[in-house]
């Protein structure tokens, strides 16, 4: 949530935004009730119009072979 909405707004959304798709519960309530985190995230993304390409968060991994990534050779 922090990646998409920023830390302060993500916290507010989790506590205050009621999701009809989750039985009119907030993110915090749904998770406390045992809903799967993925289902909660998908419901929030749908409600907040987060495009599908941004629903997995930022990819901060470095590709293999790229500068700073894993080398292509074994052993160093």
Backbone bond lengths (Angstrom), bond angles and torsions (degrees), N, CA, C in turn:
res aa  C-N    CA-C-N  psi(-1)  N-CA   C-N-CA  omega(-1)  CA-C   N-CA-C  phi
1 X - - - 1.446 - - 1.521 110.51 -
2 X 1.339 116.06 -37.30 1.463 119.25 -179.90 1.521 111.29 -60.98
3 X 1.343 117.57 -40.74 1.469 120.55 179.95 1.519 111.61 -59.94
4 X 1.298 116.79 -41.61 1.465 120.58 -174.90 1.522 112.87 -82.96
5 X 1.322 117.19 -41.57 1.465 120.23 -170.09 1.524 114.82 -112.74
6 X 1.332 117.77 -9.28 1.461 120.58 -174.02 1.523 108.95 86.73
7 X 1.317 116.54 149.38 1.466 121.48 -171.81 1.530 112.92 -59.89
8 X 1.312 118.20 -46.23 1.467 120.64 -176.04 1.530 111.16 -67.47
9 X 1.326 116.92 -46.79 1.458 120.07 -178.25 1.521 111.00 -70.34
10 X 1.326 117.89 -34.85 1.467 121.23 178.49 1.531 110.11 -61.14
11 X 1.301 116.63 -42.80 1.462 120.40 178.04 1.514 112.18 -62.62
12 X 1.328 115.97 -42.50 1.456 120.74 178.20 1.532 110.93 -64.18
13 X 1.334 116.78 -44.70 1.466 120.30 177.72 1.520 111.39 -59.55
14 X 1.310 116.82 -45.11 1.457 121.46 -177.10 1.532 111.27 -61.67
15 X 1.308 116.65 -37.40 1.463 121.30 -177.69 1.521 113.96 -85.45
16 X 1.340 117.13 -33.42 1.465 120.06 -165.32 1.529 116.03 -115.28
17 X 1.312 118.24 -25.30 1.465 120.16 -174.57 1.528 109.89 -82.44
18 X 1.323 116.69 120.78 1.465 122.53 -178.45 1.521 108.96 -90.75
19 X 1.331 115.13 128.32 1.467 121.84 -177.58 1.527 109.78 -105.93
20 X 1.323 116.28 113.61 1.458 121.22 178.97 1.518 112.40 -60.10
21 X 1.330 116.49 -36.18 1.465 121.25 -178.70 1.526 111.93 -65.50
22 X 1.325 117.00 -16.84 1.465 121.15 179.67 1.528 111.05 -110.11
23 X 1.323 116.20 30.98 1.461 119.75 177.79 1.510 113.79 72.28
24 X 1.323 115.73 34.54 1.468 121.90 179.80 1.524 112.26 58.56
25 X 1.328 114.57 44.21 1.463 121.30 175.66 1.521 108.94 -116.50
26 X 1.327 115.21 158.61 1.459 120.67 173.30 1.519 108.45 -81.59
27 X 1.319 116.45 171.41 1.460 121.64 174.88 1.524 109.59 -57.64
28 X 1.314 117.15 -46.99 1.461 121.86 -178.71 1.524 110.51 -60.10
29 X 1.328 117.20 -45.85 1.461 120.61 -179.66 1.524 111.64 -64.17
30 X 1.339 116.15 -44.97 1.466 120.12 -178.17 1.524 111.30 -62.04
31 X 1.328 116.87 -43.75 1.464 119.73 178.60 1.523 111.19 -65.74
32 X 1.319 117.22 -40.31 1.470 120.91 178.54 1.531 111.22 -63.95
33 X 1.332 116.34 -29.81 1.467 121.72 178.92 1.527 112.33 -82.57
34 X 1.340 117.05 -0.42 1.454 120.30 175.65 1.516 116.19 95.30
35 X 1.330 117.86 8.74 1.473 119.41 175.81 1.528 109.07 -62.88
36 X 1.308 115.32 147.12 1.465 120.60 178.08 1.529 109.46 -66.58
37 X 1.332 117.06 132.77 1.471 119.89 179.70 1.526 113.18 -53.20
38 X 1.327 117.93 -39.81 1.470 120.62 179.71 1.526 110.84 -61.31
39 X 1.334 117.40 -42.56 1.468 121.22 -179.81 1.532 110.63 -65.37
40 X 1.326 116.15 -39.00 1.461 120.54 178.70 1.527 109.66 -65.86
41 X 1.322 116.35 -45.76 1.472 120.82 179.51 1.522 110.75 -60.96
42 X 1.324 117.80 -45.54 1.465 121.23 179.96 1.527 111.04 -61.97
43 X 1.321 117.24 -41.42 1.468 120.48 178.20 1.526 110.69 -63.16
44 X 1.328 116.41 -42.42 1.466 119.94 178.94 1.529 110.64 -65.48
45 X 1.320 116.87 -43.56 1.464 120.65 179.81 1.522 111.33 -61.01
46 X 1.311 116.54 -42.37 1.459 120.54 178.15 1.517 110.24 -63.10
47 X 1.310 116.47 -45.92 1.462 121.29 -178.43 1.529 112.20 -64.57
48 X 1.333 116.14 -34.78 1.467 120.61 -176.45 1.535 112.75 -97.60
49 X 1.329 116.76 8.63 1.472 122.21 178.77 1.528 113.71 57.37
50 X 1.329 116.63 39.53 1.462 121.00 175.00 1.531 107.08 -76.80
51 X 1.335 117.78 122.84 1.465 119.43 -178.79 1.537 111.74 -64.34
52 X 1.327 116.60 148.70 1.471 120.61 -177.56 1.524 114.24 -52.50
53 X 1.316 117.91 -35.98 1.473 120.06 -177.30 1.527 112.66 -69.19
54 X 1.328 118.64 -12.42 1.466 120.75 178.47 1.525 112.66 -107.62
55 X 1.312 118.80 3.79 1.461 120.96 -174.15 1.519 113.94 -78.74
56 X 1.299 118.28 -11.01 1.467 120.34 178.60 1.522 112.28 -98.14
57 X 1.302 118.27 2.23 1.453 121.55 179.46 1.519 111.85 82.82
58 X 1.308 114.74 179.64 1.464 120.35 179.96 1.506 110.14 -75.01
59 X 1.309 115.97 141.07 1.463 121.43 175.59 1.517 107.25 -98.39
60 X 1.324 116.04 107.51 1.465 120.43 -177.04 1.523 111.89 -102.41
61 X 1.337 116.31 4.60 1.462 119.37 178.98 1.523 110.07 -71.86
62 X 1.311 115.45 150.09 1.459 121.89 176.60 1.519 107.41 -97.77
63 X 1.313 116.32 131.19 1.463 120.76 -178.39 1.521 110.98 -64.51
64 X 1.323 115.08 144.86 1.461 121.10 177.26 1.531 108.76 -56.34
65 X 1.317 116.24 132.21 1.456 121.29 178.91 1.517 113.57 89.14
66 X 1.331 117.48 -15.07 1.460 120.06 177.25 1.521 109.32 -77.46
67 X 1.305 116.48 159.28 1.461 119.72 179.54 1.524 108.82 -57.92
68 X 1.332 116.68 123.95 1.458 122.35 -178.88 1.509 113.27 91.37
69 X 1.330 117.52 -8.36 1.466 120.88 179.17 1.512 111.46 -89.06
70 X 1.321 116.13 -176.74 1.447 120.62 177.78 1.520 108.80 -67.07
71 X 1.298 116.26 140.57 1.452 120.29 177.37 1.512 111.19 -71.16
72 X 1.317 116.36 157.98 1.447 120.63 -179.86 1.512 113.23 -80.30
73 X 1.340 117.61 -10.98 1.470 121.27 -177.83 1.521 109.60 -100.15
74 X 1.301 115.80 148.97 1.459 120.35 172.66 1.522 108.80 -82.16
75 X 1.292 115.50 144.57 1.457 120.12 174.78 1.507 115.07 79.74
76 X 1.308 117.66 10.98 1.444 115.79 170.87 1.430 115.27 126.31
